């Protein structure tokens, strides 16, 4: 059979592609993994739509990102899935300045459309770590 395992592996690959593209500042590739109707949630912030998320991603190009992502759980339910990640990001300005570390958990809801998984909802609970 292996169908569900194949879907889980496809989601693991998406998470890996996201991490690599984000660290490389490849905004276009990151956005290709996100559905057009995606919503991003973060503490103390208004929900962000894809256009706002795109602007935030583009702004990150002025920083060096070191990303560590550890998948905690993936559940696939037909064409829907969720993925819980433990994430830490060290953000260092490219032109000098102190690095900031943010760490915490992220819960993403994914939907398979036209044969490919895409993130449709993302709840990011990262906080600054001192």
Secondary structure, DSSP 4 states (H G I P E B T S, - for coil): --HHHHHHHHHHHHHHHHHHHHHTT-HHHHHHTEEEEEEEEETTS--EEHHHHHHHHHHGGGEEEEEEEEEEEEEEETTEEEEEEEEEEEEEETTS---EEEEEEEEEEEEEETTEEEEEEEEE--EEE-
